[in-house]
Amino acid sequence: MLLEIVSPEATLFSSEVDSVVLPGVNGEFQLLNNHSPIISLLSAGTIKIHTHKQSHLASDELHASIVPQSDDNKILTVKINSGTIEMKDNKVIVLAD
């Protein structure tokens, strides 16, 4: 599925991923390929992006907030303060603060 994480400044992440774990207002939840359509609010926390490769990562100042998890470099993490998520037709869009 395609994941896009967009902040007020720019698109922080845009790539195919295996799954994504998000900090929902009622607790953490995971989205996998072919998940039913969903719109939800996000609370402060960490987004965990499960990838099968990291060759798509840019190492510039804008993307510095996306870091590999210490025990598994195929899991990328992004800290957010709040946000909104929409998933439809295997495309996930996260609007994050």
N, C-alpha and C positions, 0 to 999 in steps of 0.2 A: 504494500500500500504506500501511497505517497503522503509524506508528512511535511507540512510547512509550519514553521514557527515564526510569527511576525510580531515585531515590537513596534512601538511608535517611531523608532529611528530607522528600521530597515528589516528585511527578511533575514533572520538569524540562521535558519536551517531550511533546506528544501532538498529532499532526497527520498528514495525508496527505503523503507524500513521493514523489519519483521514484526515489530509490535511497539507500542508506546504505553507507558504507565503514567497516569496523570493524577495530580492532587485535587480531587473533587471537593466540593463544599461538604459533602456527606461522607468523605473518606476517599481513599485511593482506589482507582479503577484502571483496568487495562483494556486496550483496544487491539484487536487482531484483524487480519485480513478478512474481508467479507462480513464485518460487524454490521449490525443493523444501523440505520441512520440515527444520529443522536446529536443533541445540542445540550451543553451543560456549562455551568459556571465553575471556575477553578479558584481555589484558595491559595494562599502562600504555601510554597513547598517546592519540591523538586520533580521535574519531568525526567523520566528515564526512557531513553531511546535505545531500543534493541536493534542493532544493525548486524549485517554480515560482513561489512568491510568499512574502512575509514578513509578510503582514498578520496572521498568527496569533501572532506573537511578542509576549510581554509584556515590558515594559521595567521590571521591578521587581528588587529585590535577589536574590530567589530564582533568577531566570532570567538573571542577569548572566553566568553561566558559558557561556552559548550566545552565540557571537559570529559575525558574518559574516566570511567569509574575505576578506582584504584585496584580492585581485585579482578576486573574483567574489562579489557580494553574494547570489547564489542558493545559495551553499554556506555552510552554518552549521557551526561546529566546536565540539566539547565535549571537554575534556581529562578523562580518567579515569585512576584508578590500577589498577583491575581490574574485572572484572564477568563477567556471564553473559548470553548472548543466546539467545532462542528465536524461531524464525520458523515460523508455521503458518497456512495459509489467508490469506495476504497480510497478516498482522499480525505485526509485529516488536516484541518486548518486550526491552528492555535493562535489566538490573539492574546499576547501576553504583555504584562506590565513588568 
